[in-house]
């Protein structure tokens, strides 16, 4: 897709401050119709529904050159690439049953893809079927990893940009809480952030252990972090 050279520069929102709560942010006005559009979350990343790939005016306005779509396998029939010059499509199939699946490696994979796109100056449309649950959760995971936010603060930051973003309470929200603990443990151990070039060989084991701690409530969260931290060493 050719970008109009006379287009006005995009007014990107400020990214979150590392480890700081976004509660001070003033959300922009929101209407029900806005859920059908896309919103810039941080520089170079726009969050929204997949149908925006057919909105050439929006794609040109946001200068999108990369579409990263999160879908479950059953959605492959209707969430498919659209022939658009100058736009690369990438699809990530994630398990439909989040609670019974290992989602953390998918978080790390998307984080790496987003970092690579940002490094190249590419504007990315991060999307899922409706831009509410799956893609919003992966956007939150990126903020947890990149800006050291808690899961709650990451979700709040995304909702301050896209008010309808709602990671499923019994699904992705729990996985984001687990991811927060794993990222915190790895950073405390001095390891590279999840999604960067180096990966912990214990990451999937840590996910299982932290999930068990959260489910059983047998030990405080701090102890669960310490356990994952110990494994990372």
C-alpha positions in Angstrom: 0.0 0.0 0.0 1.4 3.3 -1.0 1.5 6.0 1.7 0.3 9.5 0.7 3.4 11.7 1.1 1.2 14.7 2.0 -0.4 12.9 5.0 -0.2 14.6 8.3 2.2 12.9 10.8 0.5 10.5 13.2 0.0 11.8 16.7 1.1 8.8 18.7 0.2 8.6 22.4 3.0 8.5 24.9 4.1 5.0 26.0 3.7 4.0 29.7 6.3 5.0 32.2 8.2 1.9 33.4 6.7 0.4 36.5 4.3 3.3 36.9 0.5 3.0 37.3 -1.5 4.5 34.4 -4.3 5.6 36.8 -3.3 9.2 36.2 -4.2 9.0 32.5 -7.3 10.7 31.3 -9.0 8.4 28.8 -10.2 10.1 25.6 -13.9 10.4 24.8 -15.4 7.0 23.8 -18.6 6.0 22.0 -20.0 2.6 21.2 -19.0 3.0 17.5 -15.3 3.4 18.5 -15.1 -0.3 19.2 -15.4 -0.9 15.4 -12.3 1.3 14.8 -8.7 1.0 16.0 -6.8 3.0 18.6 -3.1 3.7 18.9 -1.9 2.2 22.2 1.8 3.2 22.0 3.9 4.5 19.1 3.8 2.1 16.1 1.1 -0.2 17.5 -2.6 0.1 16.8 -5.2 -2.2 18.4 -8.5 -3.0 16.8 -10.8 -5.6 15.1 -9.6 -7.5 12.1 -12.2 -6.0 9.7 -10.1 -2.9 9.6 -7.9 -4.6 7.0 -10.7 -3.8 4.6 -10.8 -0.1 5.6 -8.1 1.3 3.3 -8.7 4.9 4.5 -7.9 3.8 8.1 -4.9 1.8 7.0 -3.5 4.8 5.0 -4.3 7.2 7.9 -2.3 5.1 10.4 0.3 4.1 7.7 -0.1 0.4 8.6 2.4 -1.9 6.9 2.1 -4.9 9.2 -1.0 -6.8 10.3 -0.5 -9.2 13.2 -3.7 -11.2 13.9 -4.4 -13.4 16.9 -7.0 -16.0 16.2 -8.1 -19.5 17.4 -7.9 -22.3 14.8 -11.7 -22.2 14.2 -11.4 -18.6 12.9 -9.0 -19.4 10.1 -11.8 -19.7 7.6 -12.8 -16.0 7.9 -9.7 -14.3 9.3 -7.6 -14.6 6.3 -5.1 -12.4 4.4 -6.4 -9.7 2.2 -4.4 -8.8 -0.9 -3.1 -5.3 0.0 0.1 -4.0 -1.7 2.7 -3.0 0.9 1.1 -4.7 3.9 2.5 -7.9 5.4 0.1 -10.3 7.2 1.0 -12.6 10.0 -1.4 -14.9 11.8 -0.9 -16.6 15.1 -3.2 -19.4 16.0 -3.7 -19.7 19.7 -5.7 -22.5 21.5 -9.3 -21.7 22.1 -9.2 -23.1 25.6 -6.8 -20.7 27.2 -6.9 -22.3 30.7 -5.8 -25.7 29.5 -3.1 -24.4 27.2 0.4 -23.0 27.4 -0.1 -19.4 26.4 3.1 -17.9 27.7 5.2 -19.0 24.7 2.7 -17.3 22.4 3.0 -14.1 24.5 6.8 -14.2 24.1 6.5 -14.9 20.3 4.3 -11.9 19.7 6.5 -9.7 21.9 9.4 -10.5 19.7 7.5 -9.8 16.5 6.3 -6.5 17.8 9.8 -5.5 19.0 11.2 -6.3 15.5 8.4 -4.3 13.8 9.0 -1.3 16.1 12.8 -1.5 15.5 12.1 -1.3 11.8 9.8 1.7 12.2 6.8 -0.3 10.9 3.3 0.6 12.1 1.4 -2.6 13.2 -2.3 -3.3 13.4 -2.5 -5.8 16.3 -5.9 -7.4 16.0 -8.3 -10.3 16.6 -11.8 -10.9 15.4 -13.2 -8.0 17.6 -10.1 -6.4 19.1 -11.5 -6.9 22.6 -10.2 -10.1 24.2 -7.3 -11.9 22.5 -5.4 -9.0 20.8 -6.0 -6.8 23.9 -4.5 -9.5 26.1 -1.4 -9.8 23.9 -1.0 -6.0 23.9 -1.1 -6.1 27.7 1.5 -8.9 27.7 3.8 -6.7 25.6 3.4 -3.9 28.2 4.1 -6.2 31.1 7.3 -7.4 29.4 8.5 -4.2 27.9 7.6 -1.7 30.6 7.5 -3.8 33.7 3.9 -3.1 34.4 1.7 -5.3 36.6 -1.0 -7.2 34.8 -3.7 -4.8 36.2 -1.8 -1.7 35.2 -1.1 -3.1 31.7 -4.8 -3.9 31.2 -5.7 -0.5 32.5 -3.3 1.3 30.2 -4.8 -0.5 27.2 -8.3 0.2 28.3 -7.4 3.9 28.6 -6.7 3.9 24.9 -9.3 1.3 23.8 -12.1 1.4 26.4 -13.7 -1.8 25.2 -10.6 -3.9 25.6 -11.5 -6.7 28.0 -9.3 -9.7 28.6 -11.6 -12.6 29.7 -11.7 -12.7 33.5 -11.4 -16.5 33.7 -9.1 -16.8 30.8 -6.5 -14.3 29.5 -6.7 -12.2 32.7 -5.4 -15.1 34.7 -2.7 -15.8 32.2 -1.6 -12.2 32.3 -1.3 -12.4 36.1 0.9 -15.5 35.7 3.0 -13.7 33.0 3.5 -10.8 35.4 5.0 -13.2 38.0 7.2 -14.9 35.4 8.5 -11.6 34.0 9.2 -10.3 37.5 11.1 -13.4 38.5 13.2 -13.4 35.3 14.0 -9.7 35.6 15.0 -10.2 39.3 17.3 -13.0 38.2 18.9 -10.7 35.6 17.6 -12.7 32.6 16.6 -11.1 29.3 12.9 -10.1 29.1 10.6 -12.6 27.6 10.3 -12.1 23.9 13.9 -10.9 23.5 16.6 -12.8 21.7 17.5 -15.0 24.7 14.9 -17.3 26.2 14.8 -19.1 29.5 14.7 -22.8 29.0 12.6 -23.0 32.2 9.9 -20.7 31.0 7.2 -23.3 30.4 8.0 -25.0 33.7 7.7 -21.7 35.5 4.3 -21.1 33.9 3.0 -24.4 35.2 4.4 -23.8 38.7 3.0 -20.3 39.0 -0.4 -21.4 37.7 -0.5 -24.1 40.3 0.3 -21.6 43.0 -2.4 -19.2 41.9 -4.9 -22.0 41.6 -4.2 -23.6 45.0 -3.5 -20.4 46.9 -1.2 -22.4 49.0 1.5 -19.8 49.3 1.6 -16.0 49.0 2.3 -14.5 45.6 5.7 -13.3 46.7 6.6 -16.9 47.5 5.4 -18.0 44.0 7.6 -15.3 42.5 10.6 -16.5 44.6 10.0 -20.1 43.4 10.0 -19.1 39.7 13.0 -16.9 40.4 14.9 -19.8 42.0 14.1 -22.0 39.0 15.4 -19.3 36.6 18.7 -19.4 38.4 
